[in-house]
Amino acid sequence: MNASSDGFKMIRLMTIVSLLCGVLIVGTQINTQARIRRNQEIIMRESVAQLLPGISKQVIYGIQPSGDLKIQASAATAGPRLFAGYDASGKFLGVVIEASERGYADLISAMYAYAPDTQTITGFQVVDMKETPGLGNRISTDPSFLENFKSLDATHPIATVKHGAKKNPWEIDAISGATVSSRAVGRMLQKSVQDVAPVVQRNLNRIKRGE
Amino acid sequence: MNDDQTPVACHGATPASPSPIDAMLAFTNGLWKQNPVFVMVLGMCPTMAITNSVRNAIAMGLATTFVIASSDALISLIRKLVPKQVRIATFILIIATSVTIVDYLVKAISINVYKTLGPFIPLIVSNCLVLERPEAFASKNTVGKSLLDGLGMGLGFTFALTCLGTVREVLGAGTFLGFHVFGPNFEPWVLFLLPPGGFISLAMWLLTFTAWRQWSARRKLQREMAQTVPAVEVAL
């Protein structure tokens, strides 16, 4: 009798505590959801603005599995997408594309600016990574590495070469001591350009009009 | 590690009504006397992983402080209702809830801090310090004292993380909180940003901290002896 009463007490306590914890978690989630979305959107928009200088308007396109583009209202939605940027007069500046690839430690997520008219990559920014501090994480800060992406030819397969061995405009000069991370960036851009550039070219007139 | 270190559970064993002195002791205990990193050597995973910059160290410390203080207070509140057999399960449930709430709050307050701390926030739950405080203190003391103990332990943890982060960031990157300390000609000692640098910095701090504690204990003993000897002479 006592044992079963103790058991009931334990179950009752665990149930009440679990319920209380559930309420607390769900309450926090509901109350912070809007702000988290807003923060994510701000970060996204800031990254796009840094990659396309002079931008004053952005249109976000979701890339459908069929290869079509669909305008999205918010940057906080999931799924593959690209950001088209326009200046104050409405002139098309270029697109920013999201890409990711496995690096040395974990997945490297990045955004890069792509100019469809010249078919070149004009900027690169890491969004998220866990590369080794002081070595691999220099892919987001090393000025000479980021110089590679000022005008990277995307008509030819992009390749990462050893530090100091860059000869062609489609090659990325790796960071000495961070070759694995540098190569991951090269692979990421090559794969992404291969997949997304044809979609951009096919819908270019529409993107330029911002429709 | 040191001679005057009391066992962890002993100081929390008496559920006395909290006097201001008791409350003060509960708070300062974690800050210095039983500092979680320098004395108890607990929570080594975040201590090593996150201290490669001062900003990360402070943010991780504050997140852990929130988790310890809130779960300590909540556990203390229900301590008389929790049967002994399910106490660990109950504590873990409450701690996991606090960690999840911190996860959402950090994401809502600053996405930049979240990007840095992201993978480490869920790991707060596995920090043994976070489970040790409810078990050793909050389950035996009043809500107020438990809250103060949690705050003291958390801030002590933040202090230790900041000490390590300072050494690692200054030597490993030549900066403090992102500001250059040594000028453009300084060649950063990258080793200090890597895992071995974490161990070396921790060893340096433990050595300094222990040496200082032993020195102050010796001084205290000498002072006590100096006071005792004249008293004996007078008695004679």
Interface residues (C-beta under 8 A of the other chain):
Chain A: D6 K9 M10 L13 M14 V17 S18 C21 L24 I25 T28 Q29 T32 R35 I36 N39 Q40 I42 I43 D128 K130 T132 P133 G134 L135
Chain B: N52 S53 I78 L81 V82 P83 Q85 V86 A89 T90 L93 I94 A96 T97 T100 I101 Y104 L105 K107 A108 S110 I111 N112 K115 G118 P119 G172 A173 P188 V190 L193 L194
